[in-house]
Each structure stands twice: as C-alpha cells, then as structure tokens.
C-alpha cells in the first residue's frame, strides 16, 4: 500500500515588494531604425521601464548629434511613458548602476551579432552581477536593417524612410 504524503502546514512567506524591472537598451542608434523600434516594442511586456541609452563615442564619426538621437527616440515613443531616451559616456555597466537597471536589452540579427553580444554580456555580468542581459532576436523582415547601411543611404541622399520608424522625417534631425 503506497504511503500518502503529509500535507505541509508551513505557510509560504509573503512576497517581498517586487523590484521594478528597468531595462537599459544601449547603443549608438545613429540613426534609430525600425529594427530598434521593434525590439523596444516587443520588450515592453517584459519590463516596467525601458531606457534607450545612447552611448557617446567621441572617436566615432556620427551622422546625428546625440541630442538629435535622443529627440528622435523621444518622438518615436512620445505616447508611451514606459520608454525614455537618455545618453551616457563611459561603460554601460556604470550607466546601468546609475539608473538602477535590472537588465540590459540587446537585439540579435545574426549569428555574428550573437557571438559579439555574448562576449560583452559575459564581461558585463562579471562587472555587474546584479544585471541580467536579455537578447531578443529580430523579426525576419528587420534582419537586414542596420544603422551603418541606413546611415550611408542618408549620407548619399537616398530615401531611408522604409527603415526608420513611421513619422520620422530624418531631415528634422540632420
């Protein structure tokens, strides 16, 4: 005859107040593309707040000023209080610490993106163990979209509107 398990009389501890899930989505976003927008929109259900954090790289020749990129992201998400744009200099982990981020959000288009992002995530985890990296794969229609190519289209006066979020007139930001 099988023995019956005794029911536990222990009570479960009350849940501690849930910590706000803040994701930092770091990058140069020069310019912010439909691929970036898609990653943020798909991540909204995962986080309480997403900060699109524009890293300042003084050695890189940018098309758009940092201020223009912040303005562009703010315009794209103007009706969503869950998303904000900011900029930072220095290490992403230091910025995450400053804004009390719980996660870093990254988009992955290709296998080579994964290799690169995986290595960075491992270093970031060593430097800031409290922050988890979350990777979202791009949707197939956005896989070929990258800022470097879009920047070249814009530099040569081509029509990049297919690759930029709806309502963005790149001329306003140049």
TAFENQUI-V250588 format. One line per field, one symbol per residue. ss: DSSP state (@ for helix, = for strand, . for the rest). burial: 1 if it has 9 or more other C-alpha atoms within 8 Angstrom, else 0. A space follows every 50 residues. Layout:
ss: ???
burial: ???
This chain:
ss: .....................======......@@@@@@@@@@.....== =====..........@@@@@@@@@@@......======...@@@@@@@@. ..======..@@@@@@@@@@@@@@@@@....======..@@@....@@@@ @@@@@.....@@@......@@@..
burial: 00000000000000000000111111011111111111110001001111 11111100000011010111111101100000111111000110110000 11111111100011001000100110000011100101000110111001 101100000110111001000010
